[in-house]
Amino acid sequence: MQIEHLNADRIPAVIELWDKVGLTRPWNDPGHDLRRALRGPSSTVLVGVEGDMIVASAMVGHDGHRGWLYYLATDPDHQRRGLGTELVAACESWLVNRGMPKVQLMVRGDNVAVIGFYRHLGYGEDDVRVLSRRLDHS
Ligand SMILES: CC(C)(COP(=O)(O)OP(=O)(O)OC[C@H]1O[C@@H](n2cnc3c(N)ncnc32)[C@H](O)[C@@H]1OP(=O)(O)O)[C@@H](O)C(=O)NCCC(=O)NCCS
């Protein structure tokens, strides 16, 4: 697998992958999320490519204090081959190169299955609650 920065032309292929693995939600416009992440210097989208196909993807960014991972996905036909692990390592390198001392991510409450994956990579659970409020509509 070759890891590249996503070219905006291939946004539809990434959305297709996210749909396949169940990462999209009706209240988040995935195209908008991807374009926003590609826009500035503090975030990007990395994709794993084999031949012509995008087989894995992850969004990575930082807020000036911590690094964040979002939307990690490996195509179901290519899972358990180490691609997710490779992509997380590439995201971590991207953050280290920008001086970030820590990486964190949020896992939806119903996505218990993925916890084993992150634990395998050395991630631990923090005792925090995430609070949020939408700013794009009142
Ligand atoms: C999470 C995900 C990206 C992992 O991708 P992957 O390419 O299959 O991961 P890897 O092959 O690198 O897995 C490495 C190790 O993690 C562990 N692991 C992977 N998936 C696992 C799972 N579903 N449950 C428990 N452990 C898991 C295994 O120990 C695995 O090693 P092994 O195959 O030798 O046993 C993939 O399962 C996925 O796309 N899931 C759906 C989307 C999702 O939930 N994303 C995360 C949002 S926070």
The ligand as an ORCA input file, in Angstrom:
! r2SCAN-3c Opt
* xyz 0 1
  C     -10.576     -0.017     12.497
  C     -10.080     -0.414     11.127
  C      -9.628      0.820     10.363
  C      -8.876     -1.386     11.306
  O      -8.308     -1.568     10.029
  P      -7.421     -2.848      9.625
  O      -6.688     -2.449      8.380
  O      -8.265     -4.046      9.547
  O      -6.453     -2.962     10.884
  P      -5.108     -3.822     11.017
  O      -5.093     -4.921     10.019
  O      -3.968     -2.862     10.983
  O      -5.285     -4.420     12.486
  C      -4.191     -4.525     13.358
  C      -4.597     -5.259     14.603
  O      -5.610     -4.556     15.296
  C      -6.511     -5.509     15.869
  N      -7.827     -5.344     15.272
  C      -8.143     -4.900     14.021
  N      -9.480     -4.830     13.842
  C      -9.995     -5.267     15.006
  C     -11.312     -5.427     15.474
  N     -12.367     -5.159     14.703
  N     -11.488     -5.906     16.737
  C     -10.437     -6.186     17.532
  N      -9.161     -6.045     17.144
  C      -8.958     -5.583     15.916
  C      -5.975     -6.879     15.577
  O      -5.159     -7.273     16.655
  C      -5.151     -6.647     14.343
  O      -4.089     -7.534     14.228
  P      -4.346     -9.037     13.692
  O      -5.191     -8.918     12.442
  O      -2.965     -9.509     13.432
  O      -5.054     -9.743     14.790
  C     -11.180     -1.164     10.326
  O     -11.643     -2.251     11.110
  C     -12.350     -0.290      9.941
  O     -12.334      0.363      8.888
  N     -13.409     -0.292     10.788
  C     -14.639      0.456     10.489
  C     -14.465      1.942     10.611
  C     -14.132      2.391     12.016
  O     -14.736      1.965     12.983
  N     -13.120      3.302     12.110
  C     -12.667      3.841     13.359
  C     -13.469      5.032     13.773
  S     -12.909      5.647     15.357
*
